[in-house]
Amino acid sequence: MRGVWQKYRPGLCPNAEYLQPRMIQMKTNYWDAEEAKRQARILEKTVREFKPS
């Protein structure tokens, strides 16, 4: 079976190009619940820094 290949060039996917540098990746598969809670507290603290008072 042959695939379809398209060479990427800037401007090909403007929506993705706009969003990608603004996205945050978050880990969701913690083995340890305490570590997940710790990360949630860190995220909450970070979000509060950007929230207008």
N, C-alpha and C positions, 0 to 999 in steps of 0.2 A: 504494500500500500504506500502511496506517495502522499506526503504532507504538503501543505501550502505554507510557504515561507514568505514573510514580508520583512524587508529590512527597515529597522526603525530609523527615523530621522526626526529631529525636533519639529514640533508643530503637528505631528501625525495624530497625537492624542491630547488635545489641549486641556480637556477636563482632568485627565489623569495627571498631566504635567503640573497643573495648578494645585491639585490636592495632595499629591505625594509628599512634597517637602513640608506640608503642614500637618501631616498625620502622625499619630503616636502609636507605636506598637506596644501592646500590653500582654504580658504573659498571663495565661489563664489556667495553666495546668500545674498548680503548686502541689507538691507531695506533702507539704507541711502546712497545716491550717494557720499556725502561728506566723509563719513567714508571709502567707497571703494577707493576713490581717495587718502585719507590719507594713507591707507594701501599700495596702489601702490607706493607712494612716499617712504615709509619705505622700501619696497622690492627693489626699484631701488637703494636706498642708500646702502643697504646691498650688492647687486650685484656688485656695483661699488667698494666696499672694496676688492672684490676678483679678480677684473679685473686687469690684468697686465697693468702698465703704459707705 
